[in-house]
Amino acid sequence: MRQSRPIPEGFELKQVRIVKRVSGWYGMLILKLEVAVPDPPPHGEPF
């Protein structure tokens, strides 16, 4: 196995997909991270 980059700290492995291509077999990792997304600031003019 050749890992192209490390898995960042705090991420959780959600799914693994194994794919066969002409150039070989590949494993695609789908990661999950819980984050709080702030509400966008209001913009424009009020009615």
CORTAMO-V561041 format. One line per field, one symbol per residue. ss: DSSP state (H for helix, E for strand, C for the rest). psi: psi as a letter, one per 20 degrees, with the letter a starting at -180 (. if undefined). A space follows every 50 residues. Layout:
ss->???
psi->???
//
This chain:
ss->CCCCCCCCCCCEEEEEEEEEECCEEEEEEEEECCCCCCCCCCCCCCC
psi->poohqqpqpiqpphqppppprhiaqqppppqqppqooqqqqqraqq.
//
